[in-house]
Amino acid sequence: MTTDPKSVASQGAVPQHVDPGHDADPRQADLRQPDPQESVPQEPVPAWRPGTPTGDTPGAVVHRRLATGLFHSTGEPLALHLTGHGGDRWAASVARIQDGVALIEVTAAQAVTLRAEWRVPCVGATAYWTPDTDASRWLPPSWITPRTVSLALGAPVASLVGAHDRALCTAAAGETAAPVRVGAGVVEESGEFAFTVEQDLAPDGPPMRLRIDLSGRHFATTLRAVTDWWAEGVDHPGVAPAARMPAYSTWYSLHQNVDTATVEQQATLAAGLGCESVIVDDGWQTADRTRGYGHCGDWDPNPEAFPDLKAHVAEVHRRGLAYLLWYALPFIGRHNDAWDRFKDKVLREEPHLEAAVLDPRHPEVRTYLIDKVCRAVEEWGMDGVKLDFIDRFAVADPPPAPAGADRDTVHEGLLQLLAELDTRLRRTRPDVIVEHRQPYVSPSLWPYATMVRATDCPLSPAENRQRTVDCRLTAGPLAVHADMIMWNSAEAPESVAVHLINALFSVPQISVDLSAQTPGRLAALRFWLGVLRRHADVLQLGDLEPARPDLGYPLVSAHGHRTSVVARYAPLPVALPDRDGADGPRTLLVANADRDPVVLLVATRQERAFALVQDCGGEILSETVLDLVPGVNPVTVPTGGLLTLTREH
């Protein structure tokens, strides 16, 4: 999942090498050949950080500086400052792979903790983007604690975004399995923005690889380039078609109150609305209804609720739906027969959940979990599994590998578990569907997943929007699913449509009692699921361009070959996509999730277009020919409604 330095050279990159104990000549990687004095970067202004020693640091600490051949937006060269703790037998190299983008690699001949830091002028910065969705994209101070990302938690990528959503700097690390400490923030002493990456290196381990992008492109474009880099050499088995179509989930609608009759009733109704899969969540494995996890671990069906699970799955299949079953993979509950067997093979206990997190370094643990999960596909005929809580394996300070373990680190044990599970599942069902969830979004998990879902955010459409867009930007080959969509029993059809529009660029999972819905809400559901199905290629696979991450993406667009889709979540104008050339986008869909019904279309030239306006339930409100003029053209689209604009050649 990292870039082979040989392939970099073969692409015409300009490599530079820094030998141990020697600073690089900063002019060597500078393709512009500026004035020699200009190309010598100054030492960074010291930045205060809590706990930083004021005197000499004991032990071997080696500082080196590496010119990257890149230039800030101000024209100054970018320098990388490398610090090795524990030894000096390490070497760094840099290669320019395209205009404004460089790859840095650091290899070690002895164990060393390597820290890389670089800074960019904090000029015009508006947001700091990471895969860790937050309610804000505020710029943090440099002295906050770095985030630790690993196989089961996050991904090592970040972007400092400036005006017009251009990336001032997008950076990523190539190590996506072992823990990497990633920091960033405003340096108060200098008005700069600092990036730091810290990784433990070993002679027989992977090097530190960094990708730094100062190209100034749209931040989403730079993040797509990062996912392409991560994807080099990754063999993904593909995504089953059902994983890209709307789904029905039992969690918010039924919670643990699931049984054969109820699931089959909801499955019948869901199929009629356009869903192609049903996901049965917690409750199938226990008669307990207290919402804890003390009854997870044996993974046997509750015989009262599901007396014949195989026959039940066959009934759901007859309704045309795929079937996925939920597993809280890491948990072993106290109220399970397996507790006594595995209570000494855990990473930590979680008393408030009445459960513990199993240690995947034990082969016995891996074998047990694989046998249990595979029953869903092998014995009961299911199409896939929902693997929940994998992030609980990301223990901050795991205990040393215990006796009987055959893997030294937790991430190695988890990788082995997921790889063996994937192999066995695909032996029975080659197109098996496997759901993962934020925050376990590492590219190292891509080969073992089909889709990734936004983390739980019930009745929060804006958060669902932000989370799904964030997932889309770095999900690589995976289908991205929204968190389950629910609403109050008194909700208006327009608001139901707003929920669905907020999940427009992902796969929606519906989780309400479909038998209790009004005709108006069902019409909104049917209409928007139809839109999502018809335009899935553009919505899910088109070039995604979210606007203003600092404001929570109030306008999001996706562009395909002949169709563009724009979702409007605030009273903002919508620019018509450029149609230069015969193959330019001909159809524009504008989904209005804002309460303001006046949509302002901004055209760059005079042209004619056919406008179809539908309300939240798909009823046609108007069909008109618009003579668009350069500038602003108002069109009325109700809340939850859709404008389809067909532009003449």
C-alpha positions as CSV (number, residue, x, y, z in Angstrom):
1,M,0.0,0.0,0.0
2,T,3.0,2.2,-0.3
3,T,4.8,3.6,-3.3
4,D,7.7,1.7,-4.6
5,P,10.6,4.1,-5.0
6,K,11.6,2.3,-8.2
7,S,8.2,3.2,-9.7
8,V,8.8,6.9,-8.8
9,A,12.0,7.0,-10.7
10,S,10.4,5.3,-13.7
11,Q,7.9,8.1,-13.8
12,G,10.5,10.7,-14.5
13,A,10.9,11.7,-10.9
14,V,13.9,13.7,-9.8
15,P,15.4,11.8,-6.8
16,Q,17.6,13.3,-4.1
17,H,19.4,11.3,-1.4
18,V,20.6,12.4,2.0
19,D,23.3,10.2,3.4
20,P,23.5,9.7,7.2
21,G,25.3,12.5,8.9
22,H,25.1,14.9,6.0
23,D,22.6,17.6,5.2
24,A,21.3,17.7,1.6
25,D,22.2,20.5,-0.7
26,P,18.7,22.1,-1.0
27,R,19.4,23.2,-4.6
28,Q,19.8,19.6,-5.8
29,A,16.1,18.8,-5.8
30,D,15.1,22.3,-6.8
31,L,13.9,22.1,-10.4
32,R,13.4,25.8,-10.7
33,Q,17.0,26.5,-9.8
34,P,16.3,29.7,-7.8
35,D,18.9,32.0,-6.3
36,P,21.2,29.8,-4.1
37,Q,20.6,32.0,-1.0
38,E,16.8,31.8,-1.5
39,S,16.9,28.0,-1.7
40,V,18.6,27.6,1.7
41,P,15.7,27.4,4.2
42,Q,16.0,29.0,7.6
43,E,15.7,26.9,10.7
44,P,12.1,26.9,12.0
45,V,11.1,29.2,14.8
46,P,10.9,27.1,18.0
47,A,7.3,26.2,18.8
48,W,6.3,25.6,22.4
49,R,4.8,22.2,23.2
50,P,3.8,20.8,26.6
51,G,6.4,18.6,28.1
52,T,9.2,19.7,25.7
53,P,12.5,19.5,27.6
54,T,14.4,22.7,27.9
55,G,17.8,21.2,28.1
56,D,19.7,18.6,26.1
57,T,17.8,15.5,25.4
58,P,19.6,12.4,26.6
59,G,20.4,9.6,24.2
60,A,21.3,9.7,20.5
61,V,19.3,12.5,18.8
62,V,20.1,13.4,15.2
63,H,18.7,16.4,13.3
64,R,18.8,16.6,9.5
65,R,17.3,18.9,6.9
66,L,16.0,17.8,3.5
67,A,15.1,20.1,0.7
68,T,11.9,18.8,-1.0
69,G,12.1,20.8,-4.3
70,L,8.6,22.1,-3.5
71,F,7.6,25.7,-3.0
72,H,5.1,27.4,-0.7
73,S,2.4,29.6,-2.2
74,T,4.6,32.5,-1.2
75,G,7.5,31.3,-3.4
76,E,9.7,30.1,-0.6
77,P,11.1,26.6,-0.8
78,L,9.7,23.9,1.5
79,A,12.2,22.1,3.8
80,L,11.7,18.9,5.8
81,H,13.2,18.7,9.2
82,L,14.0,15.2,10.3
83,T,14.8,14.1,13.9
84,G,16.0,10.6,14.7
85,H,15.7,9.4,18.3
86,G,17.8,6.4,19.2
87,G,20.4,6.4,16.4
88,D,22.0,8.0,13.4
89,R,21.9,5.1,10.9
90,W,19.1,6.3,8.8
91,A,18.9,7.9,5.4
92,A,16.3,10.1,3.6
93,S,15.6,10.6,-0.1
94,V,13.1,12.8,-2.0
95,A,11.6,12.5,-5.4
96,R,9.5,14.9,-7.4
97,I,6.7,12.9,-9.0
98,Q,4.7,15.8,-10.6
99,D,4.5,19.6,-10.4
100,G,4.0,20.5,-6.7
101,V,4.1,16.9,-5.4
102,A,7.1,15.1,-3.7
103,L,7.6,11.7,-2.2
104,I,9.9,11.4,0.8
105,E,11.3,8.1,2.0
106,V,13.4,7.4,5.1
107,T,15.0,4.0,5.7
108,A,16.8,2.9,8.9
109,A,19.7,0.5,9.5
110,Q,18.9,0.4,13.2
111,A,15.9,0.9,15.4
112,V,15.0,4.6,15.5
113,T,12.0,6.8,16.2
114,L,11.9,9.2,13.3
115,R,10.0,12.5,13.4
116,A,9.4,14.6,10.3
117,E,8.2,18.2,10.5
118,W,7.6,20.8,7.9
119,R,5.7,24.1,7.9
120,V,3.8,26.1,5.4
121,P,2.8,29.8,5.7
122,C,-0.7,30.0,7.2
123,V,-1.9,32.5,4.6
124,G,-5.6,32.4,3.7
125,A,-6.2,29.1,5.5
126,T,-9.8,28.3,6.2
127,A,-10.0,24.7,7.4
128,Y,-7.9,21.7,8.5
129,W,-9.3,18.5,7.1
130,T,-8.7,15.0,8.4
131,P,-10.6,11.7,8.1
132,D,-11.7,12.2,11.7
133,T,-15.0,13.9,11.1
134,D,-15.6,16.7,13.6
135,A,-18.3,19.3,13.8
136,S,-15.8,22.0,12.9
137,R,-12.7,22.2,10.7
138,W,-11.1,24.8,12.9
139,L,-7.3,25.2,12.7
140,P,-5.8,23.5,15.8
141,P,-2.8,24.9,17.7
142,S,0.5,23.1,17.2
143,W,0.8,22.1,20.8
144,I,-2.2,19.7,20.9
145,T,-1.4,16.0,21.3
146,P,-0.8,14.3,18.0
147,R,-3.4,11.7,16.9
148,T,-2.3,8.1,16.7
149,V,-3.6,6.4,13.6
150,S,-3.3,2.7,13.0
151,L,-4.9,-0.2,11.2
152,A,-8.1,0.0,13.3
153,L,-8.2,3.7,13.8
154,G,-8.2,6.5,11.3
155,A,-5.9,7.1,8.3
156,P,-2.6,9.1,8.1
157,V,-3.7,12.0,5.8
158,A,-4.6,15.6,6.3
159,S,-5.1,18.8,4.3
160,L,-4.8,22.4,5.1
161,V,-7.4,24.1,3.0
162,G,-7.4,27.7,1.8
163,A,-9.5,30.1,-0.2
164,H,-11.7,28.6,-3.0
165,D,-11.2,25.2,-1.4
166,R,-7.6,25.0,-2.7
167,A,-5.3,22.8,-0.7
168,L,-2.4,24.8,0.8
169,C,-0.8,21.5,1.7
170,T,-2.1,17.9,1.6
171,A,0.1,15.3,3.2
172,A,-0.2,11.5,3.8
173,A,2.0,8.8,5.2
174,G,2.4,5.4,3.5
175,E,2.4,3.3,6.7
176,T,-1.3,2.5,7.2
177,A,-1.2,-0.5,9.5
178,A,1.4,0.1,12.3
179,P,0.7,3.0,14.6
180,V,1.8,6.4,13.3
181,R,1.6,9.6,15.3
182,V,0.3,12.5,13.2
183,G,0.3,16.1,14.4
184,A,-0.5,19.5,12.9
185,G,-1.4,23.0,14.0
186,V,-0.8,26.7,14.0
187,V,2.6,27.8,15.3
188,E,1.8,30.8,17.4
189,E,5.4,32.0,17.4
190,S,5.6,32.3,13.6
191,G,2.1,32.3,12.1
192,E,3.0,29.1,10.2
193,F,1.1,25.8,10.1
194,A,3.2,22.8,11.1
195,F,2.8,19.2,10.1
196,T,4.5,16.3,12.0
197,V,4.7,12.6,11.4
198,E,6.4,10.2,13.8
199,Q,7.0,6.6,13.1
200,D,9.1,3.8,14.7
201,L,11.5,2.4,12.1
202,A,13.5,-0.9,12.1
203,P,15.9,-2.4,9.7
204,D,13.5,-5.2,8.8
205,G,10.4,-3.0,8.8
206,P,8.7,-0.6,6.4
207,P,10.3,2.8,5.8
208,M,8.7,6.1,6.5
209,R,7.1,7.3,3.3
210,L,5.5,10.7,3.0
211,R,3.6,12.3,0.1
212,I,3.5,16.1,0.3
213,D,1.3,18.0,-2.2
214,L,1.7,21.8,-2.6
215,S,0.1,21.8,-6.1
216,G,-2.7,24.2,-5.0
217,R,-5.5,22.0,-6.5
218,H,-8.9,21.6,-5.0
219,F,-8.5,19.7,-1.7
220,A,-10.7,16.9,-2.9
221,T,-8.6,16.4,-6.0
222,T,-5.4,16.1,-3.8
223,L,-7.1,13.6,-1.5
224,R,-8.1,11.5,-4.6
225,A,-4.5,11.5,-5.6
226,V,-3.6,10.2,-2.1
227,T,-6.0,7.3,-2.4
228,D,-4.6,6.5,-5.8
229,W,-1.1,6.4,-4.2
230,W,-2.3,4.2,-1.4
231,A,-4.1,1.9,-3.9
232,E,-0.9,1.1,-5.8
233,G,-0.4,-2.6,-5.6
234,V,-3.6,-3.3,-3.7
235,D,-5.7,-6.1,-5.1
236,H,-9.3,-5.4,-4.1
237,P,-11.9,-8.1,-4.9
238,G,-14.5,-5.7,-6.0
239,V,-17.9,-4.5,-4.7
240,A,-21.0,-6.6,-5.0
241,P,-23.8,-4.6,-6.8
242,A,-26.1,-4.8,-3.8
243,A,-23.6,-3.0,-1.7
244,R,-24.1,0.1,-3.9
245,M,-27.9,0.0,-3.7
246,P,-30.1,1.3,-0.8
247,A,-30.4,-0.9,2.2
248,Y,-32.7,-1.5,5.2
249,S,-31.2,-1.7,8.7
250,T,-33.0,-2.9,11.8
251,W,-31.0,-1.0,14.3
252,Y,-32.8,2.3,14.9
253,S,-36.2,0.9,13.9
254,L,-36.2,-2.2,16.0
255,H,-33.0,-2.2,18.1
256,Q,-32.7,-5.6,19.7
257,N,-36.4,-6.4,19.1
258,V,-35.8,-8.5,16.0
259,D,-37.4,-11.8,15.1
260,T,-38.3,-13.7,11.9
261,A,-41.7,-12.3,11.3
262,T,-40.8,-8.6,11.9
263,V,-37.7,-8.8,9.7
264,E,-39.6,-10.4,6.9
265,Q,-42.3,-7.8,7.1
266,Q,-39.9,-4.9,6.9
267,A,-37.9,-6.7,4.1
268,T,-41.1,-7.0,2.0
269,L,-41.8,-3.3,2.4
270,A,-38.2,-2.3,1.8
271,A,-38.0,-4.2,-1.4
272,G,-41.0,-2.4,-2.7
273,L,-39.3,1.0,-2.0
274,G,-36.1,0.1,-3.8
275,C,-33.8,-1.4,-1.2
276,E,-31.7,-4.4,-2.2
277,S,-30.4,-5.6,1.1
278,V,-31.4,-6.0,4.7
279,I,-29.0,-5.7,7.6
280,V,-30.0,-7.4,10.8
281,D,-28.2,-5.8,13.7
282,D,-27.8,-6.5,17.4
283,G,-30.5,-8.7,19.1
284,W,-30.5,-11.8,16.8
285,Q,-28.0,-13.6,19.1
286,T,-29.7,-13.0,22.5
287,A,-33.1,-12.7,24.3
288,D,-31.7,-9.9,26.4
289,R,-33.0,-6.4,25.5
290,T,-30.8,-4.2,27.8
291,R,-28.6,-2.9,25.0
292,G,-25.3,-4.0,26.5
293,Y,-22.7,-6.3,25.0
294,G,-22.6,-8.9,27.8
295,H,-24.3,-11.4,25.5
296,C,-21.9,-11.1,22.6
297,G,-19.4,-13.9,21.9
298,D,-21.2,-17.2,21.6
299,W,-22.9,-15.9,18.4
300,D,-25.7,-18.5,18.4
301,P,-29.2,-17.4,17.2
302,N,-31.9,-16.7,19.7
303,P,-34.0,-19.8,19.2
304,E,-37.2,-18.0,20.2
305,A,-36.8,-15.2,17.7
306,F,-35.0,-17.1,14.9
307,P,-36.0,-20.8,15.2
308,D,-34.8,-21.6,11.7
309,L,-32.3,-18.9,10.5
310,K,-31.5,-20.6,7.3
311,A,-35.1,-20.8,6.2
312,H,-35.6,-17.2,7.3
313,V,-32.7,-16.0,5.1
314,A,-34.2,-17.9,2.2
315,E,-37.5,-16.1,2.7
316,V,-35.7,-12.7,2.6
317,H,-33.9,-13.8,-0.6
318,R,-37.3,-14.6,-2.2
319,R,-38.2,-11.0,-1.7
320,G,-35.1,-10.0,-3.8
321,L,-32.9,-8.8,-0.9
322,A,-29.4,-9.7,0.1
323,Y,-29.0,-10.5,3.9
324,L,-26.2,-9.2,6.2
325,L,-25.8,-10.1,9.8
326,W,-24.2,-8.0,12.6
327,Y,-21.2,-9.1,14.7
328,A,-19.4,-7.1,17.4
329,L,-16.2,-8.7,16.3
330,P,-13.9,-7.8,19.3
331,F,-16.3,-8.4,22.2
332,I,-16.6,-11.4,24.5
333,G,-19.4,-10.8,26.9
334,R,-19.6,-11.9,30.5
335,H,-22.9,-13.7,30.0
336,N,-21.5,-16.1,27.4
337,D,-20.3,-19.7,27.6
338,A,-17.1,-18.5,25.9
339,W,-16.2,-16.0,28.7
340,D,-14.4,-18.6,30.8
341,R,-12.6,-19.9,27.8
342,F,-11.3,-16.5,26.6
343,K,-11.3,-14.2,29.7
344,D,-7.5,-14.5,29.9
345,K,-7.0,-13.8,26.2
346,V,-8.1,-10.2,26.1
347,L,-6.5,-6.8,25.5
348,R,-8.7,-5.0,28.1
349,E,-12.0,-5.3,29.9
350,E,-14.7,-2.8,29.4
351,P,-16.9,-3.2,32.6
352,H,-19.5,-0.6,31.5
353,L,-20.2,-2.8,28.5
354,E,-20.0,-6.0,30.5
355,A,-17.5,-7.3,27.9
356,A,-13.9,-7.5,27.1
357,V,-11.9,-7.0,23.9
358,L,-10.3,-10.2,22.6
359,D,-6.6,-10.3,21.7
360,P,-6.2,-11.2,18.1
361,R,-2.5,-12.1,18.6
362,H,-3.7,-15.5,19.9
363,P,-4.3,-18.0,17.1
364,E,-7.1,-19.6,19.2
365,V,-9.0,-16.3,19.3
366,R,-8.7,-15.9,15.6
367,T,-9.9,-19.4,14.8
368,Y,-12.8,-19.0,17.1
369,L,-14.0,-15.7,15.7
370,I,-13.6,-17.0,12.1
371,D,-15.6,-20.1,12.8
372,K,-18.4,-18.1,14.4
373,V,-18.6,-15.4,11.7
374,C,-18.4,-17.7,8.8
375,R,-21.5,-19.6,9.9
376,A,-23.6,-16.7,8.6
377,V,-22.5,-17.5,5.0
378,E,-21.6,-21.2,5.2
379,E,-24.6,-22.5,7.3
380,W,-27.3,-19.9,7.0
381,G,-26.8,-18.8,3.4
382,M,-26.3,-15.1,4.0
383,D,-24.7,-12.6,1.6
384,G,-22.4,-10.8,4.0
385,V,-21.6,-9.6,7.5
386,K,-21.5,-6.3,9.3
387,L,-18.3,-6.2,11.4
388,D,-18.8,-3.7,14.2
389,F,-16.4,-2.2,16.8
390,I,-13.1,-3.1,15.0
391,D,-11.7,0.2,16.4
392,R,-11.8,-1.3,19.9
393,F,-8.8,-3.4,18.9
394,A,-6.8,-0.1,18.7
395,V,-5.6,-0.1,22.3
396,A,-3.3,2.8,23.2
397,D,-0.8,0.8,25.3
398,P,-1.4,-2.9,24.6
399,P,0.2,-5.4,26.9
400,P,3.2,-7.3,25.7
401,A,2.5,-10.3,23.5
402,P,1.4,-13.0,26.0
403,A,2.3,-16.6,26.1
404,G,0.7,-18.5,23.3
405,A,0.5,-15.5,20.9
406,D,2.0,-16.0,17.5
407,R,2.0,-12.3,16.5
408,D,4.0,-9.6,18.3
409,T,1.7,-6.6,17.7
410,V,-2.1,-6.2,17.8
411,H,-2.2,-4.8,14.3
412,E,-0.4,-7.8,12.9
413,G,-2.8,-10.1,14.7
414,L,-5.8,-8.2,13.4
415,L,-4.5,-8.2,9.9
416,Q,-4.1,-12.0,10.1
417,L,-7.6,-12.3,11.5
418,L,-9.2,-10.3,8.8
419,A,-7.2,-11.9,6.0
420,E,-8.1,-15.4,7.1
421,L,-11.7,-14.4,7.6
422,D,-11.9,-12.9,4.1
423,T,-10.3,-16.0,2.5
424,R,-12.8,-18.3,4.1
425,L,-15.9,-16.2,3.5
426,R,-15.0,-15.9,-0.2
427,R,-14.5,-19.6,-0.5
428,T,-18.2,-20.0,-0.1
429,R,-19.4,-16.6,-1.5
430,P,-16.8,-14.9,-3.8
431,D,-18.9,-11.7,-3.8
432,V,-19.4,-11.5,-0.1
433,I,-20.4,-8.1,1.4
434,V,-18.5,-6.9,4.4
435,E,-19.3,-3.7,6.2
436,H,-16.8,-1.7,8.2
437,R,-17.5,1.7,9.9
438,Q,-15.8,4.9,10.8
439,P,-13.3,5.4,12.3
440,Y,-11.6,2.2,11.0
441,V,-11.0,3.6,7.6
442,S,-7.4,2.6,7.0
443,P,-6.4,1.7,3.4
444,S,-4.8,-1.5,4.8
445,L,-8.4,-2.6,5.5
446,W,-9.6,-2.1,1.9
447,P,-8.9,-5.7,0.8
448,Y,-11.1,-7.1,3.6
449,A,-14.1,-4.8,3.2
450,T,-16.8,-4.0,0.6
451,M,-18.3,-0.9,2.2
452,V,-17.6,1.5,5.0
453,R,-20.4,3.3,6.9
454,A,-20.5,6.6,8.7
455,T,-20.5,6.2,12.4
456,D,-23.8,6.5,14.4
457,C,-25.4,10.0,14.1
458,P,-29.1,9.4,14.6
459,L,-31.5,12.1,13.4
460,S,-28.5,14.4,12.5
461,P,-28.6,14.9,8.7
462,A,-25.8,17.5,8.6
463,E,-23.5,15.2,10.5
464,N,-24.4,12.3,8.2
465,R,-23.6,14.5,5.2
466,Q,-20.2,15.5,6.6
467,R,-19.3,12.0,7.6
468,T,-20.3,10.4,4.3
469,V,-18.5,13.1,2.3
470,D,-15.4,12.6,4.5
471,C,-15.5,8.9,3.9
472,R,-15.9,9.3,0.2
473,L,-12.8,11.4,-0.1
474,T,-10.5,8.6,1.1
475,A,-12.5,5.4,0.8
476,G,-10.7,4.1,-2.3
477,P,-12.6,1.2,-3.9
478,L,-15.2,0.8,-1.1
479,A,-18.8,1.8,-1.3
480,V,-19.6,4.4,1.3
481,H,-22.8,4.1,3.3
482,A,-24.6,6.7,5.3
483,D,-25.5,6.1,8.9
484,M,-29.0,4.6,9.3
485,I,-31.6,7.2,8.4
486,M,-34.5,7.6,10.9
487,W,-37.0,10.2,11.7
488,N,-39.7,11.1,14.2
489,S,-43.2,9.7,13.7
490,A,-44.6,13.2,13.1
491,E,-42.0,14.2,10.5
492,A,-43.2,15.9,7.3
493,P,-42.4,14.3,3.9
494,E,-40.2,17.3,3.0
495,S,-37.9,16.6,6.0
496,V,-37.7,12.9,5.1
497,A,-36.4,14.1,1.7
498,V,-33.9,16.4,3.4
499,H,-32.5,13.4,5.3
500,L,-32.1,11.5,2.1
501,I,-30.5,14.4,0.2
502,N,-28.0,14.7,3.0
503,A,-27.0,11.2,2.2
504,L,-27.2,11.7,-1.5
505,F,-23.5,11.0,-2.3
506,S,-23.5,7.7,-0.4
507,V,-25.6,4.6,-0.1
508,P,-28.6,5.2,2.3
509,Q,-29.6,2.7,5.0
510,I,-33.2,3.2,6.0
511,S,-34.1,2.4,9.6
512,V,-37.7,3.2,10.4
513,D,-40.8,1.1,10.9
514,L,-42.0,1.1,7.2
515,S,-45.4,-0.2,8.2
516,A,-46.1,2.9,10.2
517,Q,-45.3,5.5,7.6
518,T,-47.8,7.9,6.0
519,P,-48.3,7.9,2.2
520,G,-46.5,11.2,1.9
521,R,-43.4,9.9,3.7
522,L,-43.4,6.7,1.7
523,A,-43.7,8.7,-1.5
524,A,-40.6,10.8,-0.6
525,L,-38.7,7.7,0.3
526,R,-39.7,5.9,-2.9
527,F,-38.8,9.0,-5.1
528,W,-35.4,9.7,-3.6
529,L,-34.3,6.1,-3.4
530,G,-35.2,5.9,-7.1
531,V,-33.0,9.0,-7.8
532,L,-30.2,7.4,-5.9
533,R,-30.6,4.2,-7.8
534,R,-30.8,5.7,-11.3
535,H,-27.8,8.0,-10.8
536,A,-25.7,5.7,-8.6
537,D,-22.8,5.8,-11.1
538,V,-22.5,9.6,-10.8
539,L,-23.4,9.9,-7.2
540,Q,-21.1,7.2,-6.0
541,L,-18.4,6.9,-8.6
542,G,-18.2,10.4,-10.1
543,D,-15.7,13.1,-9.2
544,L,-16.8,14.4,-5.9
545,E,-16.3,18.1,-5.2
546,P,-17.5,19.3,-1.8
547,A,-17.4,23.0,-1.1
548,R,-16.3,24.8,2.0
549,P,-15.2,22.2,4.5
550,D,-15.0,25.0,7.1
551,L,-18.8,25.3,6.9
552,G,-19.7,21.6,6.8
553,Y,-20.0,21.2,3.0
554,P,-23.1,23.5,2.3
555,L,-22.8,22.6,-1.4
556,V,-21.6,19.2,-2.8
557,S,-21.4,18.2,-6.4
558,A,-20.5,15.0,-8.3
559,H,-19.6,15.0,-12.0
560,G,-19.9,12.2,-14.5
561,H,-19.4,12.0,-18.2
562,R,-22.8,13.5,-19.2
563,T,-24.4,14.2,-15.9
564,S,-23.6,16.5,-12.9
565,V,-25.5,16.4,-9.6
566,V,-25.4,19.3,-7.1
567,A,-26.9,19.1,-3.6
568,R,-27.7,22.4,-2.0
569,Y,-27.8,22.5,1.8
570,A,-27.7,26.3,2.3
571,P,-29.0,29.3,0.2
572,L,-26.0,29.3,-2.1
573,P,-25.9,29.9,-5.9
574,V,-25.3,26.9,-8.1
575,A,-22.8,27.4,-11.0
576,L,-23.7,25.5,-14.2
577,P,-20.9,23.1,-15.1
578,D,-18.7,24.1,-18.0
579,R,-20.0,22.6,-21.3
580,D,-17.1,23.4,-23.5
581,G,-16.8,20.6,-26.1
582,A,-19.4,18.2,-27.4
583,D,-19.0,15.8,-24.5
584,G,-19.6,18.3,-21.8
585,P,-22.2,17.6,-19.1
586,R,-25.7,17.9,-20.6
587,T,-27.9,17.1,-17.6
588,L,-27.7,18.9,-14.3
589,L,-29.6,17.7,-11.2
590,V,-30.0,20.1,-8.3
591,A,-31.4,18.7,-5.1
592,N,-32.6,21.3,-2.7
593,A,-32.2,20.5,1.0
594,D,-32.5,24.1,2.1
595,R,-35.6,25.9,3.3
596,D,-35.1,28.6,0.8
597,P,-36.9,27.5,-2.4
598,V,-35.2,30.0,-4.8
599,V,-32.3,28.3,-6.4
600,L,-29.9,30.7,-8.2
601,L,-28.3,29.2,-11.3
602,V,-25.2,31.0,-12.4
603,A,-24.5,30.7,-16.1
604,T,-21.4,32.0,-18.0
605,R,-23.1,32.4,-21.3
606,Q,-26.5,32.5,-22.9
607,E,-28.1,29.1,-23.6
608,R,-31.4,27.3,-23.6
609,A,-32.4,24.4,-21.2
610,F,-35.4,22.4,-20.4
611,A,-36.3,22.5,-16.7
612,L,-38.2,19.8,-14.8
613,V,-39.1,20.6,-11.2
614,Q,-40.4,17.9,-8.8
615,D,-41.5,18.1,-5.2
616,C,-40.2,15.8,-2.4
617,G,-42.4,13.0,-3.5
618,G,-41.6,13.2,-7.2
619,E,-44.8,15.0,-8.3
620,I,-44.0,17.2,-11.3
621,L,-44.6,20.9,-10.5
622,S,-43.4,22.5,-13.7
623,E,-41.9,21.7,-17.1
624,T,-40.5,24.8,-18.8
625,V,-37.9,26.0,-21.3
626,L,-35.5,28.4,-19.7
627,D,-33.5,31.0,-21.7
628,L,-30.5,31.3,-19.4
629,V,-28.5,34.5,-19.5
630,P,-25.0,35.1,-18.3
631,G,-25.2,35.7,-14.5
632,V,-27.9,34.7,-12.1
633,N,-31.1,32.8,-13.2
634,P,-33.6,32.1,-10.4
635,V,-35.6,28.9,-10.4
636,T,-38.1,27.8,-7.7
637,V,-37.4,24.3,-6.3
638,P,-39.3,23.4,-3.1
639,T,-37.5,22.0,0.0
640,G,-36.8,18.4,-0.6
641,G,-37.4,18.8,-4.3
642,L,-35.4,18.2,-7.4
643,L,-34.6,20.3,-10.5
644,T,-33.5,18.4,-13.6
645,L,-32.0,20.7,-16.2
646,T,-31.4,19.3,-19.7
647,R,-29.2,21.7,-21.6
648,E,-29.4,22.0,-25.4
649,H,-26.3,21.2,-27.6
